[in-house]
Amino acid sequence: MNLKPLLIAGLLAACALDACAQAAAPRAVLVELFTSEGCSSCPPADTLLKQMDGKLTASGQTIIALSEHVTYWNQDGWIDPFSQLAFTARQKSYGERFKLDDVYTPQMVINGDQQLTGGNGLAVEKALAAETAAPIVSLRILDVATEGTMLSIKFAVVGDLPKQGADVVAAVAENQVTSNVGRGENGGRTLTHVSVVRTLTKVATLKAAATQTVKVSLGKTTAGAPRHLVVFAQTAGLGKVLAVAMLPL
């Protein structure tokens, strides 16, 4: 896969992770990558996600990435250490929503609104360029505090929510991890992933603007690995992502 169009066309402009966090994210786009270390087609998509994460689209939206490792490749000789049934279930629900015959990897879902093959750089570029609508909902992370194995999160959602409501979801992710794959389609390779989700929790369903404090599990993480928190509001029923914010932990 040729990744140069994403870099040459100027779609993505540099934006440091900490600087993006300060922007509090009414202008952000969420990119979910469903991937697996057992899938030989996935490493190019992982690389593409790394190039995108924390950058700006042409319309000035920060790209906030989530790497969600699915489980259905685990029976082919390698158990992906980052895979979780929750991510497989989320992808299958997206598959039903998008009326797909079956789920697949690598798959990217852009703002809960578009799905495409995650390794197709030109298609990803086009999908990101289409996300230009002005946000009608804003989400801000007001405060976070670690309490043992839990994370306390105070957030505020402002704006006109859809009639069916919006689910607020919190993800704790490791910034970057490296894995030596021993078997399977990628056996013998060293793979690098960014924004690897360790916990993904629906913390609220809102019908109107609100400020809430919730707690989520930090989950299993790599010792000493930098982490960050992503909180997003998504139209109920795995619909369009209305707002997303990120904060380093």
C-alpha positions as CSV (number, residue, x, y, z in Angstrom):
1,M,0.0,0.0,0.0
2,N,1.3,3.4,-0.9
3,L,1.0,5.8,2.0
4,K,2.6,8.8,0.2
5,P,-0.7,10.4,-0.9
6,L,-1.7,10.9,2.7
7,L,1.6,12.7,3.3
8,I,2.1,14.6,0.1
9,A,-1.5,15.8,-0.4
10,G,-1.2,17.8,2.8
11,L,-4.2,16.2,4.4
12,L,-2.4,15.7,7.6
13,A,-0.5,18.5,9.4
14,A,1.7,18.0,12.4
15,C,0.1,18.3,15.8
16,A,1.8,17.2,19.0
17,L,-0.1,14.8,21.3
18,D,0.0,17.2,24.3
19,A,-1.0,20.2,22.1
20,C,-4.0,18.3,20.7
21,A,-5.1,17.5,24.2
22,Q,-5.2,21.2,25.2
23,A,-7.6,21.9,22.3
24,A,-10.4,20.0,24.2
25,A,-11.7,18.6,20.9
26,P,-14.9,20.1,19.6
27,R,-13.0,19.8,16.3
28,A,-11.9,16.2,16.2
29,V,-12.5,13.1,14.2
30,L,-12.4,9.6,15.7
31,V,-10.8,6.8,13.7
32,E,-11.3,3.3,15.0
33,L,-9.1,0.5,13.6
34,F,-10.2,-3.1,14.1
35,T,-7.0,-5.1,13.7
36,S,-5.1,-8.2,14.8
37,E,-1.6,-9.4,15.1
38,G,-2.7,-12.7,13.5
39,C,-3.7,-10.9,10.3
40,S,-1.0,-10.5,7.6
41,S,-2.9,-7.6,6.0
42,C,-3.1,-5.6,9.2
43,P,0.5,-4.2,9.7
44,P,0.1,-1.7,6.8
45,A,-3.1,-0.4,8.4
46,D,-1.3,-0.2,11.8
47,T,1.4,1.9,10.1
48,L,-1.2,4.2,8.5
49,L,-2.9,4.7,11.9
50,K,0.4,5.7,13.4
51,Q,0.9,8.3,10.7
52,M,-2.5,9.7,11.2
53,D,-2.8,9.7,15.0
54,G,-2.7,13.2,16.5
55,K,-2.5,15.0,13.1
56,L,-4.9,17.5,11.6
57,T,-7.2,17.0,8.7
58,A,-7.4,19.7,5.9
59,S,-10.5,21.1,7.7
60,G,-8.5,21.5,11.0
61,Q,-9.9,18.5,12.9
62,T,-7.6,16.5,15.2
63,I,-7.4,12.8,14.3
64,I,-7.9,10.8,17.5
65,A,-7.1,7.1,16.8
66,L,-8.2,4.0,18.7
67,S,-6.7,0.6,17.9
68,E,-9.1,-2.2,18.8
69,H,-7.7,-5.7,18.5
70,V,-10.2,-8.4,17.8
71,T,-10.2,-12.1,18.8
72,Y,-11.3,-14.1,15.8
73,W,-7.7,-14.5,14.5
74,N,-6.5,-16.0,17.8
75,Q,-7.2,-19.6,16.7
76,D,-4.7,-19.4,13.8
77,G,-1.6,-20.0,15.9
78,W,-1.0,-16.7,17.7
79,I,-3.1,-15.2,20.5
80,D,-3.0,-11.4,20.1
81,P,-2.1,-10.1,23.6
82,F,-4.1,-6.9,23.0
83,S,-7.3,-8.6,21.8
84,Q,-10.6,-8.5,23.7
85,L,-14.0,-10.0,23.1
86,A,-15.5,-6.6,23.7
87,F,-13.8,-5.2,20.6
88,T,-14.9,-8.2,18.5
89,A,-18.5,-7.5,19.7
90,R,-18.2,-3.8,18.9
91,Q,-17.0,-4.6,15.4
92,K,-19.8,-7.1,14.8
93,S,-22.3,-4.5,15.9
94,Y,-20.8,-2.1,13.4
95,G,-21.0,-4.8,10.7
96,E,-24.8,-5.1,11.4
97,R,-25.2,-1.4,11.3
98,F,-23.4,-1.1,8.0
99,K,-25.2,-4.2,6.7
100,L,-21.9,-6.1,5.9
101,D,-22.0,-9.8,5.1
102,D,-19.2,-10.3,7.6
103,V,-16.6,-8.5,9.7
104,Y,-13.0,-8.3,8.5
105,T,-9.6,-6.9,9.3
106,P,-8.2,-4.4,8.9
107,Q,-11.3,-2.2,9.1
108,M,-11.4,1.5,9.9
109,V,-14.6,3.2,11.1
110,I,-14.4,7.0,10.7
111,N,-16.5,9.0,13.2
112,G,-18.9,6.0,13.5
113,D,-20.2,7.1,10.1
114,Q,-18.1,5.5,7.4
115,Q,-16.4,2.1,7.2
116,L,-13.6,1.1,4.8
117,T,-10.5,-1.2,4.5
118,G,-8.0,0.1,6.9
119,G,-5.0,-0.3,4.7
120,N,-6.4,1.7,1.8
121,G,-4.6,5.1,2.2
122,L,-6.5,6.8,-0.6
123,A,-9.9,5.7,0.6
124,V,-9.0,6.8,4.2
125,E,-7.9,10.2,2.8
126,K,-11.2,10.6,1.0
127,A,-13.2,9.5,4.1
128,L,-11.4,12.0,6.3
129,A,-11.9,14.8,3.8
130,A,-15.6,14.1,3.9
131,E,-15.8,14.9,7.7
132,T,-16.2,18.6,7.4
133,A,-19.6,19.3,9.1
134,A,-19.4,21.8,12.0
135,P,-20.0,20.0,15.3
136,I,-23.3,20.6,17.1
137,V,-22.1,18.9,20.3
138,S,-19.0,19.6,22.4
139,L,-17.3,17.3,24.9
140,R,-14.6,18.3,27.3
141,I,-12.7,16.2,29.8
142,L,-12.7,18.4,32.9
143,D,-10.7,16.3,35.3
144,V,-9.1,12.9,35.8
145,A,-7.8,11.1,38.8
146,T,-6.3,7.7,39.3
147,E,-7.7,5.7,42.2
148,G,-5.9,2.4,42.4
149,T,-6.9,0.3,39.4
150,M,-9.7,2.8,38.5
151,L,-9.8,6.1,36.8
152,S,-12.2,8.8,37.9
153,I,-13.3,11.0,35.0
154,K,-15.3,14.3,35.0
155,F,-16.6,15.3,31.6
156,A,-19.1,17.8,30.2
157,V,-21.2,17.4,27.1
158,V,-22.8,20.6,25.7
159,G,-25.1,21.0,22.7
160,D,-28.2,19.6,21.1
161,L,-28.2,15.8,21.4
162,P,-30.2,13.5,19.0
163,K,-33.6,12.4,20.0
164,Q,-32.4,8.8,20.5
165,G,-29.7,10.1,22.9
166,A,-26.0,9.7,22.9
167,D,-23.7,7.1,24.5
168,V,-20.6,8.5,26.2
169,V,-17.7,6.0,25.9
170,A,-14.4,6.2,27.7
171,A,-11.3,4.4,26.3
172,V,-8.0,4.0,28.1
173,A,-5.2,3.4,25.6
174,E,-1.5,2.9,25.5
175,N,0.3,5.4,23.3
176,Q,2.5,2.8,21.6
177,V,3.4,-0.8,22.1
178,T,5.8,-3.2,20.3
179,S,5.2,-6.9,20.1
180,N,7.3,-9.8,18.9
181,V,4.9,-12.2,17.1
182,G,5.9,-15.8,17.6
183,R,3.5,-17.7,15.3
184,G,0.7,-17.2,12.9
185,E,0.6,-15.2,9.7
186,N,2.9,-12.6,11.1
187,G,5.2,-15.1,12.9
188,G,8.8,-13.7,13.3
189,R,7.8,-10.1,12.8
190,T,8.1,-7.2,15.3
191,L,4.9,-5.2,15.1
192,T,4.2,-1.7,16.4
193,H,0.8,-0.4,17.3
194,V,-0.4,3.1,18.5
195,S,-3.3,4.0,20.7
196,V,-4.0,0.4,21.8
197,V,-7.2,0.3,23.7
198,R,-7.0,-1.5,27.0
199,T,-10.5,-0.7,28.3
200,L,-13.6,0.6,26.4
201,T,-16.5,1.4,28.6
202,K,-19.9,3.0,28.0
203,V,-20.2,5.3,31.0
204,A,-23.5,7.2,30.3
205,T,-26.4,7.6,27.9
206,L,-27.5,11.2,27.7
207,K,-30.6,12.8,26.4
208,A,-29.5,16.3,27.1
209,A,-26.3,18.3,27.9
210,A,-24.8,17.2,31.2
211,T,-21.7,17.2,33.4
212,Q,-20.9,13.9,35.1
213,T,-18.2,12.1,37.1
214,V,-17.7,8.4,36.3
215,K,-15.2,5.7,37.1
216,V,-13.6,3.2,34.7
217,S,-11.1,0.4,35.0
218,L,-7.6,1.1,33.9
219,G,-7.4,-2.5,32.7
220,K,-4.2,-4.5,31.9
221,T,-1.4,-2.3,30.7
222,T,2.2,-2.6,29.9
223,A,4.4,-1.6,32.8
224,G,5.7,1.9,32.3
225,A,3.9,2.5,29.0
226,P,2.5,6.0,28.5
227,R,-1.3,6.1,28.3
228,H,-4.0,8.4,27.4
229,L,-7.8,8.8,27.8
230,V,-10.2,9.2,25.0
231,V,-13.9,10.1,25.7
232,F,-16.4,10.4,23.0
233,A,-20.2,10.9,22.6
234,Q,-21.8,8.7,19.9
235,T,-25.3,8.6,18.7
236,A,-27.0,5.7,20.5
237,G,-27.0,2.5,18.5
238,L,-23.3,2.9,17.3
239,G,-24.3,5.9,15.2
240,K,-22.3,9.0,14.3
241,V,-19.7,10.2,16.7
242,L,-20.8,13.6,17.8
243,A,-17.7,14.8,19.8
244,V,-14.4,13.4,21.0
245,A,-11.7,14.5,23.4
246,M,-8.3,13.1,24.4
247,L,-6.1,13.7,27.5
248,P,-2.7,12.1,28.4
249,L,-2.6,10.2,31.6
